[in-house]
Amino acid sequence: MEHAPARLLTLALLLCLAPLVQARQPVAPVRDAVEALLRTQTAGLRGEVSIETGRIDANNQLPACQHLEAFLPAGARAWGAVTVGVRCSAPAQWSLYVPSRVRVVADYLVVAKALSARQTLGPENIARERGDVAALPGDVLTDAVQAVGHPARYAVAVGQPLRAGMLILPPVVRQRDQVRVVTTGAGFSVSNEGKALNNAAAGQVVKVRLGSGRVISGVARPDGVVEVGR
């Protein structure tokens, strides 16, 4: 039969360990922070957006956090396979990274009839397919207006997703143009001005020198605005 002192010692150890077990960071708030960030980042995308977060260790040794903040690593885009960071600022400082996947199901253009180099695209050269555009190159075209009437840069086989880089498109931004730069992030958007350092068609990368002298890279939009994701 267990002696009273032994029982008291066991009880004392359990009472000491209980706060440690309860202090582990619950999984649900971490997952909620990741999903909230990704939904904010993808709010402007066309199509059906679905978000899948990877495994978060329920037996983590992280102190429970009162203030969680999700963020994207520098240069990461908020769709396709993405790793989202979550940091804690109180009561203890820590961070972890959650592998996630964002799918965006939408219509996009494919080559319906093979193209030869310099051939001007007509309606008969393109068709629509529906799928996860987040798994495709970032310059895949989604509107026939973006393609019809423009020559192919090189020969393209049937069935290929049609990308802006496959076509010779007129620039929407020209070198030395003064352009507006929009930087977007989780729940914010900041505008700036700068000078374009190269020509770029819609969907292509353009470098811009800001008034501070800093050079940044962004994607030219059809309206000539340069968009930079954070």
C-alpha positions in Angstrom: 0.0 0.0 0.0 1.4 3.4 -1.0 2.4 5.6 2.0 0.9 9.0 2.5 4.2 10.9 2.0 4.6 9.1 -1.4 1.1 10.0 -2.4 1.7 13.6 -1.4 4.9 13.7 -3.4 3.1 12.3 -6.5 0.3 14.8 -6.1 2.8 17.6 -5.8 4.7 16.6 -8.9 1.4 16.4 -10.9 0.5 19.9 -9.7 3.9 21.2 -10.8 3.6 19.5 -14.2 0.0 20.6 -14.9 0.9 24.2 -15.7 3.7 23.0 -18.0 1.3 20.9 -20.0 -1.3 23.7 -20.1 1.4 26.2 -21.2 1.9 24.5 -24.5 0.7 26.6 -27.4 -2.7 25.3 -28.6 -2.8 24.4 -32.3 -6.1 26.1 -33.2 -5.0 29.8 -32.7 -1.9 29.2 -34.8 -3.9 27.7 -37.6 -6.4 30.5 -37.4 -3.6 33.1 -37.7 -2.2 31.4 -40.7 -5.5 31.1 -42.5 -6.5 34.7 -41.7 -3.2 35.9 -43.2 -3.6 33.8 -46.4 -7.2 34.8 -46.8 -6.2 38.5 -46.6 -3.4 38.0 -49.1 -5.6 36.2 -51.6 -8.7 38.4 -51.2 -8.2 40.0 -54.6 -7.6 36.9 -56.6 -10.2 35.6 -59.1 -11.4 32.1 -58.6 -12.3 29.7 -55.8 -9.6 29.9 -53.1 -9.0 27.0 -50.7 -6.4 27.0 -47.9 -4.8 23.9 -46.4 -2.5 24.2 -43.4 0.1 21.6 -42.7 0.6 19.7 -39.4 1.3 21.7 -36.3 2.8 19.7 -33.4 0.2 19.6 -30.6 2.9 18.4 -28.3 5.1 21.5 -28.9 7.1 22.9 -26.0 6.2 26.5 -26.8 4.7 28.7 -24.1 1.1 29.7 -24.7 1.0 33.0 -26.5 -1.3 36.0 -25.9 -0.5 37.7 -29.1 0.2 35.8 -32.3 1.2 37.4 -35.6 1.4 35.5 -38.9 3.8 36.7 -41.6 5.2 35.6 -45.0 9.0 35.2 -45.4 10.6 37.8 -47.6 9.9 37.2 -51.3 7.2 34.5 -50.7 3.9 34.6 -52.6 0.7 33.8 -50.8 -0.5 31.0 -53.2 0.7 27.6 -54.2 3.0 25.9 -51.7 3.9 28.4 -49.1 5.5 28.4 -45.6 3.8 30.9 -43.3 5.7 32.2 -40.2 3.9 32.7 -36.9 5.6 34.7 -34.2 4.7 35.4 -30.5 5.6 38.6 -28.8 4.1 38.0 -25.3 4.5 36.6 -22.8 7.5 34.9 -24.4 9.1 35.5 -27.8 9.2 32.6 -30.2 8.4 31.8 -33.8 7.4 28.7 -35.9 6.8 28.0 -39.5 3.7 26.2 -40.9 3.8 24.6 -44.4 0.6 25.5 -46.2 -1.0 25.3 -49.6 -3.3 27.7 -51.3 -5.3 26.6 -54.3 -7.0 29.0 -56.7 -9.4 27.2 -59.0 -10.2 29.4 -62.0 -10.4 29.5 -65.8 -7.1 30.1 -67.7 -6.1 30.0 -71.4 -4.4 27.1 -73.2 -3.1 26.8 -76.7 -5.8 25.1 -78.8 -3.8 25.1 -82.1 0.0 25.0 -82.3 1.7 28.3 -82.7 4.7 29.1 -84.9 7.1 31.9 -84.0 5.7 35.4 -84.8 2.3 34.0 -85.6 -0.5 36.3 -84.6 -3.0 34.7 -82.3 -6.6 34.5 -83.3 -9.6 33.2 -81.3 -9.1 29.7 -82.8 -5.7 29.4 -81.3 -6.9 29.5 -77.7 -9.2 27.6 -75.4 -10.2 27.7 -71.8 -9.5 25.2 -69.1 -10.3 25.2 -65.4 -7.8 24.3 -62.8 -5.5 25.4 -60.0 -3.9 28.5 -61.4 -1.7 28.8 -58.2 0.2 25.7 -59.5 0.9 27.4 -62.9 3.5 30.0 -63.8 2.6 33.5 -62.4 2.1 35.0 -65.9 -0.5 32.6 -67.1 -3.2 34.4 -69.0 -6.9 34.2 -68.0 -8.6 36.5 -70.5 -8.7 36.2 -74.3 -8.3 39.9 -74.7 -4.8 39.6 -73.2 -3.8 37.2 -76.1 -5.8 37.7 -79.3 -4.0 39.9 -81.9 -0.5 39.5 -80.4 2.3 37.5 -82.0 3.9 34.5 -80.5 7.4 35.0 -79.3 8.3 31.4 -80.3 6.7 28.2 -81.3 4.2 26.7 -78.8 2.7 23.3 -78.8 -1.0 22.4 -78.3 -2.2 22.1 -74.8 0.3 24.4 -73.2 -1.0 27.0 -70.7 -0.7 30.3 -72.5 1.6 32.7 -70.6 2.4 36.4 -71.2 6.1 35.5 -71.7 5.1 33.4 -74.8 3.8 36.5 -76.5 5.2 39.8 -77.8 3.1 42.2 -75.9 3.2 46.0 -76.0 4.7 47.5 -72.8 2.4 49.0 -70.2 5.5 50.4 -68.5 8.4 52.0 -70.4 11.9 52.7 -69.3 12.2 56.1 -67.5 8.4 56.3 -67.0 7.3 57.7 -63.6 5.2 54.9 -62.2 3.1 54.3 -59.1 4.3 51.4 -56.9 1.8 49.6 -54.7 3.2 47.4 -51.9 0.6 45.0 -50.4 0.8 42.9 -47.3 -1.4 41.4 -44.6 -4.2 44.0 -44.3 -2.2 47.0 -45.7 -1.4 48.7 -48.9 1.3 51.4 -49.4 1.7 53.6 -52.5 5.0 55.1 -53.6 6.4 56.7 -56.8 9.5 55.8 -58.8 11.2 55.6 -62.2 11.0 52.5 -64.3 14.3 51.0 -65.3 13.1 48.7 -68.0 10.1 48.1 -70.4 7.5 45.6 -69.2 4.3 44.2 -70.5 1.4 43.4 -68.2 2.5 40.5 -66.0 6.2 41.0 -66.5 8.8 42.0 -63.9 9.8 45.7 -63.9 12.6 47.3 -61.8 11.8 50.7 -60.2 14.1 53.2 -58.6 12.3 54.9 -55.7 12.9 58.5 -54.7 15.1 57.2 -51.9 17.4 55.6 -54.5 16.4 52.1 -53.5 15.7 49.7 -56.5 12.8 47.3 -56.1 11.2 44.7 -58.4 7.5 44.3 -59.0 5.0 43.1 -61.5 3.5 45.5 -64.1 -0.3 45.5 -64.0 -2.4 46.2 -67.2 -3.1 49.8 -65.8 0.7 50.5 -65.6 0.9 50.2 -61.8 3.8 48.2 -60.4 2.7 45.8 -57.7 5.1 44.5 -55.0 4.0 41.7 -52.7 5.4 41.4 -49.2 
